Amino acid sequence: MSPPRISFGCTVYDRMLPLYLREVEVKGFELDFQGSHGVRGVRAIFDAMGAGKGFDVSEMSSSEYISGRMQGDRRFVAIPVFPSRVFRSSYTFINADRIRHPRDLQGERIGVPLFTMTAAVFARGHLSDEYGVDFSDCVWVQGSMFDGGSHGNPSAPPLARPTQIEINHSGKSLSALLAEGAIDATLGALIPDTYGKQRHVQRLFPDYRQVELQYFKRSGVFPIMHLIVIKREVHERHPELARALFDAFNASKNIALERMMDVGSLQYMVPWLTQDTDEIKEVFGGDPWPYGLEANRPTLEALTRYLHEQGLTATKASVDDLFLPVG
């Protein structure tokens, strides 16, 4: 008898590539890895899953999964595998004629692809924790960074607390609005295409690498953008799938990490990869991408706190209740 076939939607990250190439198998299952590429591709996966379509297993926005679960959405279960993590200080851009310090953002108009996106949640949380920024009086102008439309078709649950969100109907991109002064900043997961073209469009943190390094050393938080969900009916039909997936994701990630650390001949287009791998060993103990609950508890506790503080959840989620006990 053939093993059950499981559809899987995920970006083809380096840590997923061995799984995509079938160098790693999911024990007892045939994984149909339907890979996406880039921000638009992964947004389509989220939107499809949120609309009740999509895959048996998929990459999913951490904030959308947690906020949905806290409002009673039980369509998915999650495993503690985190395919996307990104420090977000380098993605906060400002009109430097008006904004010079993080606290100058208070009460201003800030562009964001989605108020609820995990990148924006972590960016706001970092700015609040580290610089005392109070975002309560800000107006959030929501729309696409690069055109006059929306950022996908998300199905995030309603906010738990009223927030001033203004949908961008100007016909212009957030990037253009920042350049012309209609908004004072952008944050999230994208770099405005007016950066480097307009003098006053600048990063809030030009020295972002040091900002992020010191933040990690103080807090232990390496922001988790996405996690892995399984449709509940698939999990109930195949309860052994979660453990098999967790083991396969770890095996795939470990192969990718081993290849990256082999710097005798560079396998990635990073000219100073040797310096980066040395830093990974020093700062992250050799593995910047751990899976499992305990290794990621500081980051997950920060995320659930930020979601509550920013009005995306009515109460703070219990980290232990969010994931199946597989790691």
KAJO-V948747 format. One record per pair of residues at least 4 apart in sequence whose ideal C-beta (glycine too) atoms are under 7 Angstrom apart, sorted by the first residue. I is the first residue (numbers start at 1). GAP is how many residues later the second one is. Records with the same first field share a line. If there is no record, write none. Layout:
# KAJO-V948747
I=GAP + GAP
This chain:
# KAJO-V948747
3=25 + 26 + 27
4=25 + 234
5=25 + 27
6=23 + 24 + 25 + 26 + 50 + 51 + 235
7=25 + 27 + 48 + 49
8=23 + 24 + 25 + 26 + 47 + 48 + 49 + 50
9=25 + 27 + 36 + 45 + 46 + 49 + 50
10=6 + 25 + 26 + 48 + 49 + 73
11=24 + 25 + 26 + 30 + 31 + 48 + 72
12=4 + 5 + 8 + 23 + 25
13=70
14=242
15=68 + 237 + 238 + 241 + 274
16=4 + 67 + 236
17=4 + 239
18=5 + 6 + 234 + 237 + 238
19=5 + 14 + 229 + 233
20=13 + 15
23=232
24=224 + 227 + 228 + 231
25=223
26=5 + 218 + 219 + 222
27=217 + 220
28=212 + 216
29=212 + 215
34=21
36=5 + 6 + 8 + 9
37=4
39=4 + 150 + 151
40=4
41=4
42=4 + 17
43=4 + 108 + 109
44=4
45=4 + 9 + 13 + 14
46=4 + 14 + 15 + 18 + 108
47=4 + 105 + 106 + 107 + 108
48=5 + 6
49=5 + 6 + 9 + 11
50=14 + 104 + 105
51=104
54=4
56=174 + 175 + 178
57=171 + 173 + 188
58=171
59=24 + 167 + 169
60=4 + 5 + 166 + 167 + 169
61=4 + 56 + 57 + 165
62=4 + 56 + 162 + 163 + 164 + 165 + 241
63=4 + 53 + 54 + 55 + 58 + 244 + 249
64=4 + 52 + 92
65=4 + 11 + 13 + 162 + 164
66=4 + 238 + 241 + 247 + 251 + 256
67=4 + 49 + 89 + 90 + 240 + 245 + 246
68=5 + 89
69=4 + 253
70=243 + 244 + 247
71=86
73=84
74=158
75=156 + 157
76=153 + 154 + 155 + 156
77=152 + 153 + 155 + 158 + 247
78=149 + 150 + 151 + 244 + 245 + 246
79=149 + 163 + 166 + 167 + 244 + 245 + 247
80=211 + 212 + 213 + 216 + 243 + 247
81=146 + 147 + 165 + 168 + 210
82=142 + 144 + 145 + 209 + 214
83=143 + 145
84=141 + 142
85=137 + 138 + 139 + 140 + 204
86=137 + 139
87=125 + 136
88=31 + 34 + 35 + 38 + 135
89=37 + 116 + 119 + 122 + 123
90=113 + 115 + 118
91=28 + 32 + 96 + 97 + 98 + 99 + 100
92=31 + 93 + 95 + 111 + 112 + 113
93=85 + 92 + 93 + 99 + 102 + 108 + 109 + 110 + 111
94=5 + 90 + 91 + 108 + 110
95=4 + 83 + 86 + 89 + 90 + 105 + 106
96=4 + 104 + 106
97=103
98=86
99=5 + 6 + 85 + 86
100=4
102=25 + 29 + 31 + 102
103=28 + 29 + 30
105=5 + 28 + 33 + 80
106=27 + 28 + 31
107=30 + 31
108=30 + 76 + 77
109=30 + 32 + 74 + 75
110=28 + 30 + 31 + 73 + 74 + 75 + 76 + 77
111=30 + 63 + 66 + 67 + 72 + 75
112=8 + 28 + 30 + 74 + 75 + 76
113=4 + 31 + 32 + 38 + 75 + 76 + 77
114=6 + 28 + 37 + 40
115=5 + 25 + 27 + 48 + 50
116=40 + 196
117=71 + 72
118=4 + 107
119=4 + 69 + 70 + 106
120=4 + 67 + 68
121=4 + 182 + 185 + 186 + 189 + 191
122=4 + 101 + 184
123=4 + 64 + 65
124=4 + 11 + 182 + 186
125=4 + 177 + 181
126=4 + 89
127=4 + 6
128=4 + 5
130=85
138=26
139=25 + 27
140=23 + 24 + 25 + 26
141=25 + 27 + 33 + 36 + 42
142=23 + 24 + 25 + 26
143=6 + 7 + 8 + 24 + 25 + 31
144=4 + 5 + 6 + 7 + 29 + 30
145=28 + 29 + 30 + 41 + 45 + 47
146=27 + 29 + 47
147=26
148=22 + 23 + 24 + 25
159=4 + 152 + 153
160=151 + 152 + 153 + 154
161=150
163=148
168=6
170=7
172=4 + 5
173=4
174=4 + 9 + 12 + 18
175=4 + 17 + 18 + 19
176=4 + 18
177=5 + 6
178=5 + 8 + 14 + 16 + 23
179=15 + 19 + 22
186=6
191=4
192=9
194=4 + 7
195=6
203=5
205=6
207=4
208=4
209=4
210=4
211=4
212=4
213=4 + 70
214=4
215=4 + 6
216=4 + 5 + 6 + 67
219=79 + 83
220=78
221=77 + 78 + 81
222=66 + 77
223=76
224=72 + 75 + 76 + 79
230=4 + 5 + 11 + 12
231=4
232=4
233=4
234=4 + 7
235=4 + 6 + 7
240=4
241=4
242=4 + 82 + 84
243=4 + 83
244=4
245=4
246=4 + 45 + 80 + 81
247=4
248=4
249=4 + 42
250=4 + 41
251=4
252=4
253=4 + 36 + 38
254=4
255=4
256=4
257=4 + 30
258=4
259=8
260=7 + 8 + 17
261=16
263=10 + 11 + 14
266=7
268=5
270=6
272=4
273=4
274=4
275=4
276=4
277=4
278=4
279=4
280=4 + 6 + 8
281=5
284=4
290=5 + 6
291=36
292=4 + 35
293=4 + 30 + 34
296=4
297=4 + 22
298=4
299=4
300=4 + 19
301=4 + 18
302=4
303=4
304=4 + 12 + 13 + 15
305=4 + 11
306=4
307=5 + 6 + 10
308=5 + 7 + 8
313=4
317=4 + 5
